[in-house]
Amino acid sequence: MSKPIPVNTPLLNGNELKYVTECIKTGWISSEGPFISKFEVGFSNYIGMQHGIAVSNGSAALDIAIKALNITKGDEVIIPAFTIISPAQSIITAGALPVLVDSDSLTWNIDITQIEAKITSRTRAILVVHIYGLPVDMDPVIELAKKYNLKIIEDAAEMHGQTYKGKMCGSFGDISIFSFYPNKHITTGEGGMLLTNNVELAERCRKLRNLCFEPNGPRFIHHEIGWNYRMTNLQAALGLAQLEQIDHFIKKKRAMGAFYQAALSSLRTRGYQLPLEKTDFSENIYWVFGLVSPSIEEKNRIVDLLTASKIGTRPFFWCMHEQPVFQKMGLFKNESYPVAERLARNGFYLPSGLGLSNEDQKVVIKCIN
Ligand SMILES: *Cc1c(COP(=O)(O)O)cnc(C)c1O
């Protein structure tokens, strides 16, 4: 029998072991320690932002972003219907309301032509999520934000090193967030980062990450509630070693994407949708290589075949308006987003991790074809 091919395996063969060993040898294992600021400075410089605040994961970064921007009860934030739950969860736990927008059928990102109709007097921000490998068309979003005086929160958790019109994703938001989960382009095991060019916002994010201890006030006197969302020095050590290799990782991701594109192109004649190779403003970075099958039955059939061959797949995100937890809360009643619903039902992705070998990729391709 062939060996299993997981949907993701990370690649940890740079300075990861050396730097993590250094943490253990020196005893710097908590969120105090020299790798934290090295990683924050290194990553924020790489994206081209002034301040980086490392946190325990990407979802935590979203919690902090929402609170740092004072988004609260009665406020609305526009998000795509088709996304991971994290943005909606952060908005709802802050007491605010996520307002959903359908997806673009080709890029799978928020349909920017439908955003303006969703803006009300209560809208405070547009939270864009760059999905699977292609960025959101940011210029129209920036224009809307200016016109209606809204903040932009950029969820770039899947876009490390991707550019929009030559400028890094994660450099467009008032606050941007990244995740360093092991399936992202660089990983810290668990981890995330907020980026901003606004020094006050950065200070507020730092406080919120650390139980709102006052940096200059008396110890253990708090004026606000935050979280313990700190990243450890061990994680940052891993992150720094990964960051050293990011350009290589991105090249590898793009090469893997191109390899799948070429080998699977005949799926199109059978009604499958493959990821766009590029748009007017970006080349796909293939965070994951997604396929949208012509029907649910066909998706189930091919996923079952892959599973039987021990090849890992994942379904696409499930739409926010169809999440049982939000329906129980009475949210998104009678709302429908046909493109997002089709993606959620018919979409799945193939093994796409950096640790996938070319031989394994060929096995996946052979199985599908
Ligand atoms: C991975 C991801 C997150 C969440 O990151 P975690 O570190 O897993 O909490 C948020 N948004 C998007 C778009 C993601 O892909």
The ligand as an SDF file (V2000), in Angstrom:
LIG
                    3D

 15 15  0  0  0  0  0  0  0  0999 V2000
   -5.7660   30.6170    9.1500 C   0  0  0  0  0  0  0  0  0  0  0  0
   -6.6680   31.7770    9.0410 C   0  0  0  0  0  0  0  0  0  0  0  0
   -7.0800   32.5310   10.1530 C   0  0  0  0  0  0  0  0  0  0  0  0
   -6.9040   32.0750   11.5740 C   0  0  0  0  0  0  0  0  0  0  0  0
   -5.6430   31.8870   11.9670 O   0  0  0  0  0  0  0  0  0  0  0  0
   -5.3380   30.9630   13.2700 P   0  0  0  0  0  0  0  0  0  0  0  0
   -3.9070   31.2570   13.5020 O   0  0  0  0  0  0  0  0  0  0  0  0
   -5.5960   29.5620   12.8570 O   0  0  0  0  0  0  0  0  0  0  0  0
   -6.2220   31.4280   14.3650 O   0  0  0  0  0  0  0  0  0  0  0  0
   -7.8080   33.6880    9.9500 C   0  0  0  0  0  0  0  0  0  0  0  0
   -8.1550   34.0710    8.7180 N   0  0  0  0  0  0  0  0  0  0  0  0
   -7.8230   33.3580    7.6240 C   0  0  0  0  0  0  0  0  0  0  0  0
   -8.2330   33.8640    6.2930 C   0  0  0  0  0  0  0  0  0  0  0  0
   -7.0910   32.1810    7.7530 C   0  0  0  0  0  0  0  0  0  0  0  0
   -6.7930   31.4640    6.6620 O   0  0  0  0  0  0  0  0  0  0  0  0
  1  2  1  0
  2  3  1  0
  2 14  2  0
  3  4  1  0
  3 10  2  0
  4  5  1  0
  5  6  1  0
  6  7  2  0
  6  8  1  0
  6  9  1  0
 10 11  1  0
 11 12  2  0
 12 13  1  0
 12 14  1  0
 14 15  1  0
M  END
$$$$
